[in-house]
Amino acid sequence: MNNLRNNVQLVGNIGKAPEIISFENGKKLTKFSLATKEFFKDANGERQTETQWHNLVAWGRQAEIIEQYLKPGQKITVEGKLMNRTYETKSGEKRTRTEIHIQKLLMLMKSKMNAETNN
């Protein structure tokens, strides 16, 4: 049981452009969303698609790499840990947001052959 840990692995496509926040000490933070899709057949045997959106966060050098290279729609795989963040809205409501703090990131690119055959 002591081998259990907080670990998430996802493969998906980036939503809108990553938001970059630069701090006075030079460190950077980036926040962006990742869409994952699941395919299944419904009760009538018809193929259905369900999309889940995930909130991702990266710090430091990873944030800089994301800022420089990642674009909306790009396919990536990430490994990270789940973190819950509680905050208060302008109207005073308390909210909780689940985020994935990235530990590893891999940019997935189509090969030239795949890109030509999928168009």
Summary of the structure (lengths in Angstrom):
residues: 119
radius of gyration: 17.3
end to end distance: 47.6
largest distance: 57.2
contacts: 273
relative contact order: 0.22
helix: 13%
strand: 56%
